[in-house]
Amino acid sequence: MPPPIPPASDDGKVYGEGCRLNSASPEELRWAIEAAFDYRGDVTLTLQSGESISGYIFNRNVKAAEPYLDFYPQNSDDKRRLLYRDIRAIDFTGRDPASGKSWATWVKQYQEKKAARARGENIGRIGLDAEPLA
């Protein structure tokens, strides 16, 4: 398992939309795959062969004799299993539809709306409804 340190991409950003990891050490690759697994958008993987595929990582196994990830390519119903050692780069290319939609963000926005209503502002409904992800 990767060490408990914050992951960062080639440009020093925490992994997420728009970041890229290229030619990483095995440890950095494991971090990026963990971040890509937690990411709710699509990623683009560049393989050692030069092939580039975009899709969604839905499973990974770092403890296997040959660590691998399971991947749903875009525009395909077939899943693929890729070995970590075959991955050269990971781009976080898809939009994360849940970005900024955490529980803490929702509570903060709810409290701001309650405070605005207490000041007499007409802000409409402030119920316990979730925001749409799209």
ChimeraX attribute file (.defattr): number of C-alpha atoms within 10 A of each C-alpha:
attribute: neighborCount
match mode: 1-to-1
recipient: residues
	/A:1	10
	/A:2	14
	/A:3	10
	/A:4	7
	/A:5	7
	/A:6	9
	/A:7	18
	/A:8	18
	/A:9	20
	/A:10	14
	/A:11	10
	/A:12	11
	/A:13	13
	/A:14	14
	/A:15	24
	/A:16	24
	/A:17	19
	/A:18	12
	/A:19	19
	/A:20	22
	/A:21	22
	/A:22	17
	/A:23	14
	/A:24	17
	/A:25	10
	/A:26	12
	/A:27	12
	/A:28	19
	/A:29	23
	/A:30	20
	/A:31	24
	/A:32	28
	/A:33	23
	/A:34	20
	/A:35	17
	/A:36	23
	/A:37	20
	/A:38	13
	/A:39	23
	/A:40	20
	/A:41	20
	/A:42	23
	/A:43	28
	/A:44	21
	/A:45	28
	/A:46	19
	/A:47	18
	/A:48	13
	/A:49	9
	/A:50	12
	/A:51	10
	/A:52	14
	/A:53	16
	/A:54	20
	/A:55	19
	/A:56	22
	/A:57	26
	/A:58	15
	/A:59	15
	/A:60	20
	/A:61	14
	/A:62	16
	/A:63	9
	/A:64	8
	/A:65	7
	/A:66	11
	/A:67	14
	/A:68	20
	/A:69	18
	/A:70	17
	/A:71	23
	/A:72	19
	/A:73	19
	/A:74	15
	/A:75	8
	/A:76	8
	/A:77	8
	/A:78	9
	/A:79	15
	/A:80	12
	/A:81	13
	/A:82	17
	/A:83	16
	/A:84	19
	/A:85	13
	/A:86	14
	/A:87	22
	/A:88	20
	/A:89	19
	/A:90	25
	/A:91	22
	/A:92	24
	/A:93	18
	/A:94	18
	/A:95	15
	/A:96	16
	/A:97	13
	/A:98	14
	/A:99	14
	/A:100	11
	/A:101	13
	/A:102	10
	/A:103	10
	/A:104	10
	/A:105	12
	/A:106	16
	/A:107	12
	/A:108	12
	/A:109	13
	/A:110	15
	/A:111	13
	/A:112	13
	/A:113	19
	/A:114	17
	/A:115	12
	/A:116	13
	/A:117	15
	/A:118	10
	/A:119	9
	/A:120	9
	/A:121	11
	/A:122	10
	/A:123	10
	/A:124	8
	/A:125	10
	/A:126	13
	/A:127	9
	/A:128	9
	/A:129	8
	/A:130	9
	/A:131	9
	/A:132	8
	/A:133	10
	/A:134	6
